[in-house]
Amino acid sequence: MSRLHPSRPSGALQSLGRALREWPGWFTLAAGALLCVLGWYGVSGERLPARQLPYLASATVPGAALIVAGAVLIAARQSGAGGGDGTARRVDQLYSLLVGEPGPAGPQPGPPGPPLALPDGTLYHRPDCPLVAGKTLAVPADAALVAQRGLAPCPVCEPDPPADPPAAASPADPSPAADPSPAAAPPADPPAGPSGG
């Protein structure tokens, strides 16, 4: 009984395999161009649009996708060849992002100072919030400004509610609830007495 020896690929097949490994982008681009030409040829032979659609769907659209994929492969290979160890650097960055120490989960206390608001904005922010950082139009937002404009806390920086204005600023607007005095209570009792008697 003779033993079957696996046939080795010929020299032409070996060189073709080596070329496919070395230049995959160019072969993908050529296959896409060939499909586009075949699709164009099929579409040009049909007069009715309904009969042209199968050629577009089966040849032209996949051919265009292969052309784009080939261009991406060529660009990636050229940037990889010019960058040296660019892939290794990117893998190291990804590894450090995935395995690195996690940051604190909750919001960090911001720098001291009142929250800030923009003139046209609907939110108030911490002074270190990236949404107001470097903006010269941001103004301090106290409780009165927040109530007057109906400002909401920023979902990005999650600021603390602004402090109430100092008591020295509130006497300009006296109210009975803010200043309870014994003189205000007796007028309420006399009307209740005559109506009960």
ChimeraX attribute file (.defattr): number of C-alpha atoms within 10 A of each C-alpha:
attribute: neighborCount
match mode: 1-to-1
recipient: residues
	/A:1	3
	/A:2	4
	/A:3	5
	/A:4	6
	/A:5	6
	/A:6	6
	/A:7	6
	/A:8	8
	/A:9	10
	/A:10	8
	/A:11	9
	/A:12	9
	/A:13	11
	/A:14	12
	/A:15	12
	/A:16	11
	/A:17	12
	/A:18	12
	/A:19	13
	/A:20	14
	/A:21	11
	/A:22	12
	/A:23	14
	/A:24	17
	/A:25	23
	/A:26	18
	/A:27	18
	/A:28	22
	/A:29	23
	/A:30	16
	/A:31	18
	/A:32	24
	/A:33	20
	/A:34	18
	/A:35	23
	/A:36	24
	/A:37	15
	/A:38	18
	/A:39	23
	/A:40	16
	/A:41	14
	/A:42	18
	/A:43	20
	/A:44	11
	/A:45	10
	/A:46	13
	/A:47	9
	/A:48	9
	/A:49	9
	/A:50	8
	/A:51	13
	/A:52	17
	/A:53	16
	/A:54	14
	/A:55	20
	/A:56	19
	/A:57	12
	/A:58	14
	/A:59	23
	/A:60	25
	/A:61	16
	/A:62	18
	/A:63	25
	/A:64	18
	/A:65	16
	/A:66	23
	/A:67	24
	/A:68	16
	/A:69	18
	/A:70	22
	/A:71	16
	/A:72	14
	/A:73	18
	/A:74	19
	/A:75	13
	/A:76	13
	/A:77	16
	/A:78	11
	/A:79	13
	/A:80	13
	/A:81	11
	/A:82	10
	/A:83	11
	/A:84	10
	/A:85	10
	/A:86	13
	/A:87	12
	/A:88	10
	/A:89	12
	/A:90	11
	/A:91	11
	/A:92	12
	/A:93	12
	/A:94	12
	/A:95	11
	/A:96	11
	/A:97	11
	/A:98	10
	/A:99	8
	/A:100	10
	/A:101	8
	/A:102	8
	/A:103	6
	/A:104	7
	/A:105	6
	/A:106	7
	/A:107	10
	/A:108	10
	/A:109	12
	/A:110	15
	/A:111	10
	/A:112	9
	/A:113	11
	/A:114	20
	/A:115	27
	/A:116	23
	/A:117	26
	/A:118	18
	/A:119	10
	/A:120	9
	/A:121	11
	/A:122	14
	/A:123	19
	/A:124	33
	/A:125	30
	/A:126	29
	/A:127	23
	/A:128	18
	/A:129	18
	/A:130	12
	/A:131	16
	/A:132	18
	/A:133	13
	/A:134	11
	/A:135	10
	/A:136	8
	/A:137	11
	/A:138	19
	/A:139	16
	/A:140	16
	/A:141	22
	/A:142	18
	/A:143	15
	/A:144	13
	/A:145	14
	/A:146	19
	/A:147	11
	/A:148	8
	/A:149	13
	/A:150	11
	/A:151	17
	/A:152	16
	/A:153	19
	/A:154	17
	/A:155	10
	/A:156	12
	/A:157	19
	/A:158	18
	/A:159	24
	/A:160	15
	/A:161	17
	/A:162	21
	/A:163	12
	/A:164	10
	/A:165	11
	/A:166	7
	/A:167	7
	/A:168	7
	/A:169	8
	/A:170	12
	/A:171	10
	/A:172	7
	/A:173	7
	/A:174	9
	/A:175	10
	/A:176	8
	/A:177	7
	/A:178	10
	/A:179	10
	/A:180	10
	/A:181	10
	/A:182	8
	/A:183	8
	/A:184	11
	/A:185	10
	/A:186	10
	/A:187	10
	/A:188	10
	/A:189	10
	/A:190	10
	/A:191	10
	/A:192	10
	/A:193	9
	/A:194	8
	/A:195	7
	/A:196	6
	/A:197	5
